Amino acid sequence: MDDLVSAVRELRKALGDSQQAFATRLGMSMRAIANYETDRAPSGRALYKLEQLARASGQYELAHKFAQALATEMEWVQEAGQPVWTGLVRELVRNQKLCAGWPEIAAVLVGELEKLIAKAKSGMQIASPLNSQEAAVANLESYLTEARYALEGSVEQKVERLAKEWLKSNPDKTMEQAAIWTQHPELYAQYRQERANAARGTQFEDSLAVHGTRQHAARQKARKGKKS
């Protein structure tokens, strides 16, 4: 705890801030900063904010201390290099529009996650902060579904584009009032199909195979085949 207490104080002084200015910069109360500098170590979101501020201001050693503390709290430190790699991926994601190779990187990450899940399902024990292999697989499959949708889905970008176009001719309205999903039910059907596609092979496939998707139609056909 002493290391973190001194790290908070050191970062504030490096920035030349009073406790009030430092608190404002971080979006915290001055009381919180006073506590972090005396007898209570920061945790959770506070650690994340401190790490980001330290890194942005060139205080890399302090950023590393905050990142290590957050990683310990989140049980990320089974491997010494984990905070480095999680931070690296986070920054690439944040700046993906500037990274020409991001689509290829994302596809490789999804592919490796698929392989890891397959190994876990085959009985190989995987490292996880969760209490059971079943919970670990469910957690990975939820990430996989969202990652596939982010990589393969396109309908939400169409909806956003249509909403912006509508707002140009209706400047007194809000994005919520655009109601693109209601005006274009075919886009909502496409959205549901893309979500179902993203869940292929996971335990979420059935729940996302809602009426109107190809997966739902195939399931209905299979049921009819069994009855006959």
C-alpha positions in Angstrom: 0.0 0.0 0.0 2.8 2.4 0.9 4.2 2.2 -2.7 0.8 3.2 -4.2 0.3 6.0 -1.6 3.7 7.5 -2.5 3.0 6.9 -6.3 -0.2 9.0 -6.1 1.6 11.8 -4.3 4.6 11.6 -6.7 2.3 11.8 -9.8 0.4 14.8 -8.4 3.6 16.7 -7.7 5.1 15.8 -11.1 2.1 17.5 -12.6 2.4 20.5 -10.3 -1.2 20.1 -9.1 -2.8 20.9 -5.8 -5.0 18.1 -4.4 -8.1 19.9 -5.7 -6.6 20.4 -9.2 -5.5 16.8 -9.3 -8.9 15.6 -8.2 -10.6 17.6 -10.9 -8.2 16.3 -13.5 -9.1 12.7 -12.5 -12.8 13.4 -12.0 -12.6 12.5 -8.3 -13.2 14.2 -5.0 -10.4 16.0 -3.1 -11.2 13.8 -0.1 -10.5 10.7 -2.2 -7.1 12.1 -3.3 -6.3 13.0 0.3 -7.1 9.5 1.4 -5.0 8.0 -1.5 -2.0 10.1 -0.4 -2.3 9.1 3.3 -3.8 5.8 4.4 -5.9 4.2 1.7 -4.6 2.8 -1.5 -6.5 3.4 -4.7 -8.3 0.5 -6.4 -10.4 -0.4 -9.4 -11.3 2.4 -11.7 -9.1 4.9 -9.7 -6.1 2.8 -10.5 -7.0 2.7 -14.2 -7.4 6.5 -14.3 -4.1 7.0 -12.5 -2.3 4.7 -14.9 -3.7 6.5 -17.9 -2.8 9.9 -16.5 0.7 8.8 -15.6 1.2 7.3 -19.0 -0.1 10.4 -20.8 2.2 12.6 -18.8 5.3 10.5 -19.5 5.6 9.1 -15.9 6.0 5.6 -17.2 7.4 4.0 -14.0 4.4 5.3 -12.0 2.1 4.1 -14.8 3.7 0.6 -14.4 3.1 0.7 -10.6 -0.6 1.5 -11.1 -1.0 -1.1 -13.9 0.6 -3.8 -11.7 -1.7 -3.0 -8.8 -4.8 -3.1 -11.0 -3.6 -6.4 -12.6 -3.1 -7.9 -9.1 -6.5 -6.8 -8.0 -8.1 -8.3 -11.2 -6.1 -11.5 -10.8 -4.3 -10.8 -14.1 -0.7 -11.5 -12.9 -0.3 -15.2 -13.3 2.2 -14.2 -15.9 4.7 -11.4 -15.4 4.0 -9.9 -18.9 0.2 -9.9 -18.8 -0.2 -6.2 -17.9 2.1 -5.3 -20.8 0.1 -7.3 -23.3 -3.4 -6.3 -22.0 -2.3 -2.6 -22.2 -0.8 -3.1 -25.7 -4.1 -4.6 -27.0 -6.1 -1.9 -25.3 -4.2 0.9 -27.0 -4.4 -0.8 -30.4 -8.2 -1.2 -30.0 -8.5 2.4 -28.9 -6.6 3.5 -32.0 -7.8 0.9 -34.5 -8.8 3.4 -37.1 -5.2 4.5 -37.3 -3.8 1.0 -37.5 -3.9 -0.4 -41.0 -3.2 -3.9 -39.8 -6.0 -4.0 -37.2 -8.5 -6.1 -39.1 -5.8 -8.8 -39.6 -4.8 -8.6 -35.9 -8.4 -8.9 -34.8 -9.0 -11.9 -37.1 -5.9 -13.6 -35.6 -7.1 -12.9 -32.0 -10.5 -14.4 -32.8 -8.9 -17.4 -34.4 -6.7 -18.0 -31.4 -9.7 -17.7 -29.1 -11.6 -20.3 -31.1 -8.6 -22.7 -30.7 -8.4 -22.0 -27.0 -12.1 -22.7 -26.5 -11.8 -25.9 -28.5 -8.9 -27.1 -26.3 -10.9 -26.2 -23.2 -13.9 -28.2 -24.4 -11.6 -31.2 -25.2 -10.7 -31.4 -21.5 -7.5 -29.4 -21.4 -7.4 -27.2 -18.3 -7.0 -23.5 -19.1 -5.9 -20.6 -16.8 -8.7 -18.5 -15.6 -9.7 -16.4 -12.5 -13.1 -18.1 -12.5 -13.9 -21.0 -10.2 -14.6 -23.7 -12.8 -13.7 -24.8 -16.3 -17.4 -24.5 -17.3 -17.5 -20.9 -16.2 -14.2 -20.2 -17.9 -15.5 -21.6 -21.2 -18.8 -19.6 -20.9 -16.7 -16.4 -20.3 -14.5 -17.1 -23.4 -17.5 -17.9 -25.6 -19.2 -14.6 -24.6 -16.0 -12.8 -25.7 -15.9 -14.8 -28.9 -19.5 -14.0 -29.8 -18.9 -10.2 -29.3 -15.5 -10.3 -31.1 -17.0 -12.1 -34.1 -19.9 -9.6 -34.2 -17.5 -6.7 -34.0 -15.4 -8.2 -36.8 -18.2 -9.5 -39.1 -21.2 -7.4 -38.3 -22.1 -4.5 -40.6 -25.7 -3.5 -39.9 -25.1 -1.2 -37.0 -22.8 1.0 -39.1 -25.6 1.2 -41.7 -28.1 2.2 -39.0 -25.7 4.9 -37.7 -25.1 6.2 -41.2 -28.9 6.4 -41.9 -29.5 8.1 -38.6 -26.9 10.8 -39.3 -28.4 11.4 -42.7 -31.9 11.7 -41.2 -30.6 14.1 -38.6 -29.2 16.4 -41.3 -32.7 17.0 -42.6 -34.2 17.0 -39.1 -31.6 19.1 -37.1 -34.1 19.8 -34.3 -34.3 16.1 -33.5 -32.1 13.7 -31.5 -30.4 10.5 -32.5 -32.9 8.6 -30.3 -35.7 10.1 -32.3 -34.3 8.8 -35.6 -36.0 5.4 -35.0 -34.1 3.7 -37.8 -34.8 0.2 -36.6 -38.5 0.9 -36.7 -38.3 2.5 -40.2 -36.2 -0.3 -41.5 -37.3 -3.7 -40.1 -35.1 -5.5 -42.7 -32.1 -4.0 -40.9 -33.3 -5.3 -37.6 -33.7 -8.8 -39.1 -30.1 -8.5 -40.5 -28.9 -7.5 -37.0 -30.5 -10.5 -35.4 -29.0 -12.8 -38.1 -25.5 -11.3 -37.6 -25.8 -11.9 -33.8 -26.8 -15.5 -34.4 -24.0 -16.0 -36.9 -21.5 -14.6 -34.3 -22.6 -17.2 -31.7 -22.1 -20.2 -34.0 -20.7 -23.2 -32.2 -21.1 -21.6 -28.7 -23.6 -22.2 -25.9 -25.3 -19.0 -26.9 -26.2 -20.2 -30.4 -29.6 -21.5 -29.5 -30.7 -18.4 -27.5 -29.7 -16.1 -30.4 -31.3 -18.3 -33.1 -34.5 -16.3 -32.8 -37.5 -16.4 -35.2 -36.4 -15.3 -38.7 -32.8 -16.4 -38.5 -31.4 -19.2 -40.7 -30.4 -21.1 -37.5 -34.0 -21.0 -36.3 -35.3 -22.2 -39.6 -32.8 -25.1 -39.6 -33.8 -26.0 -36.1 -37.5 -26.0 -37.0 -36.8 -28.2 -40.0 -34.8 -30.7 -38.0 -37.6 -30.9 -35.5 -40.2 -31.6 -38.2 -37.9 -34.3 -39.6 -37.7 -36.1 -36.2 -41.5 -36.0 -35.9 -42.0 -37.6 -39.4 
